[in-house]
């Protein structure tokens, strides 16, 4: 029975049947908080002391950069996303803001957790670009990747340049294609979110990079080397124990990421020993690229290599062998029979150069980790040199090599330098473990290679 009745009808009638008609209504989520709410910032909230610029750009597909924020177990309302733009451009741009669940065990972003299509268009002006999200009622908690997707323009638009910083323990990711594979870069984006949350919710501290432990001068350079050191968790307690040492090139960029990863692996018993980590970097990180070109290569570059300074890898190796290793061995309780050296790109090339010195000369290192080494350098110099080696080498049985490449860079390299070099090593009976990382390009192989190299040699 369904009818309309006045209040007087209801008052004068004893028995009346009223049938209610169902009408589903979507309600917005409501959070009732018994404590005071405050605004907090999560992500990289401050520009670095030295300013670096990035500007990935694709005209035919979107690309995406993201920062992991840690909100804890308290639900927070995200009110804005902020990115530091390093230079203005004359036109506006379209952006999409996305949120993904972050898996702390696998260290990768997972599925989207907010299905709202948040599209905004903004002028691209130098300074902090703010995306107001207060009207979207975004309520999340836990570890989340908050990202900014750059939507391709129909016109011939200029790239968007934004600030990045080196060092620190932040987890940053990018992907160059829509729905492509996430990659961890060697830097972090100056990207942060603001959120309304409980005043007792955890704060996210400033993501400051670890300062160097000391600097060392070499005989061949006026620029001192910065040396970063991470000691094992129980180093001060186990006063009689010695520890293997891992020497890491490009320390300004990779030291914090590798040191944190090693500490986590040791704490969770994923490696049998917690090694000393020594990062080798530069006091002036702003000119690091030109100095690493000089120090990580040998012999001098050919014209097609397009490097202004190069070829002093022999002097850099001698500095590591005679000065840095000697200093570390005298300052810390080191296992002098167990040293590892790791590097990426030209750093990977230098690791292979050091590998060749250790094959036939004095044994300084016994483990070598080369991520996406620049095998093309000087017309495949290393491959040609190692091909000249006799099959038997004095230190052959005592050293190991982990050599990696990204699947995308292998596909782009028509001469297939990686496969040819790997075959040369195997033909020489060298103990090498090779791996091609599925879906990854050149810049994405560094951190996974370093992490897996640590697990391989210290499992």
Helices and strands as residue ranges (DSSP letters): H 7-12, E 37-43, E 52-54, E 63-70, E 76-85, E 92-103, E 108-112, E 118-123, E 127-132, G 134-136, E 138-140, E 143-150, E 162-165, E 172-175, E 188-189, E 191-198, E 214-216, E 225-230, E 243-248, H 251-267, E 276-282, G 285-287, H 288-295, G 303-305, H 313-319, I 320-324, H 325-331, E 334-344, H 346-360, E 367-371, H 377-387, G 396-398, E 400-406, H 407-412, H 417-427, E 432-437, G 442-444, H 445-458
